[in-house]
Amino acid sequence: MDRRTILAVLGAATLAPSLARADTAAPRQVAEAFAATLSAHDIDAFAALFADDYVNHQVSAAAPPPPPGMSAKQASVGFFAARLKGLPDLKVSIEAMVAADDKLAASFVYEGTHQGVLLGVAPTGKRLRFTSCDIFRIVSGKIAEHWGMGDIAGQLAQMKS
């Protein structure tokens, strides 16, 4: 290899990480805002993170499909509003995060004191810590799609122990 080729390869290797960061900045910022708005208990700012045509691919007994006439966005915001009522001192942090293109995967940690009804369980006063692993597809700075799973069983076990 001649010196120009070596410099070109080194230059590309140096620029590649910064280009990757630029491509993933928006999804990372959305995940950070997801945690921050919940920690601040700002449900309006939280709702603004979701696209109007948001699709939630996570359906479970704890997070059923929205009833007729309610959008997936409204159902997800309602689910988290109920979580904030059940855990009025809720703090959310990001344990791990990976972003590529328009997708982001994150492990969120939720911590709070069970002081209101949560998942149908009356307040216990217990300190809860649980996680969720979520994948978001970000379009124009908003969450357009979601896949994930939360530790509902762990929450219930902590409340009932």
Beta strands, then each sheet from edge to edge (+ up, - down):
strand 1: 50-56
strand 2: 91-100
strand 3: 103-113
strand 4: 127-139
strand 5: 142-150
sheet 1: 1+ 5+ 4- 3+ 2-
end
